[in-house]
């Protein structure tokens, strides 16, 4: 006798179809939960990384204000083109100074070391004896202050370690994290350690020259000069080689003295 399929009775085929449908619903539910969790995780990760990647206030569009030297270690310039003069300080003359941004009575200080960016910081964390050096000058002559930035590894004894993670010029106006949408490469003859940088304008053409102190090996220091060239700064021409570090100046040699207040 054939099986009876009366009311309230479920066939084997219907039971299998129902089971398959429940399985599909569970899989869709798991995918939705995974997608939601992954999206939330990415949002948290992005939120955590964003400050490290750099999200400071962007520069304004104010015309360049005159750049001047308050003394041999302090410049005054409108770094972020907001119409307010800021101060660039390097009291120890070791090219690791800071910018004090001023606006409406508020002050925000950003060090040259903060300008490296997230990925160079991450890569540099895996190495020892890394150091940041930076100098501010107007390399392209547009009236805005630019930043020449190096991040390199110090010598091991008298032997250079060729690890230079950052060698770039950031053209002004700069954002308040010292970043810029317009950058160029600083082309050097070697990736050896950069112990010092400063700026000059020996020919008084309104374009800063970049003075670079770089390891020459065997305890020697070489001084090179760099100038704006082909969208960046080209460094070459050995000016000095010796074991004594030459005296450096921040602004006095490149910009006129500020007027008395």
DAPERA-V97135 format. One record per run of one state. SS is the DSSP state (H for helix, E for strand, - for the rest). FROM is the first residue (numbers start at 1). LEN is the number of residues. If there is no record, write none. Layout:
SS/FROM/LEN
SS/FROM/LEN
This chain:
-/1/11
H/12/42
-/54/14
E/68/4
-/72/2
E/74/4
-/78/8
E/86/4
-/90/8
E/98/6
-/104/2
E/106/6
H/112/5
-/117/1
H/118/7
-/125/5
E/130/8
-/138/8
E/146/8
-/154/2
E/156/1
-/157/2
E/159/1
-/160/4
E/164/7
-/171/12
E/183/5
-/188/6
E/194/7
-/201/8
E/209/9
-/218/2
E/220/10
-/230/2
E/232/11
-/243/14
E/257/1
-/258/4
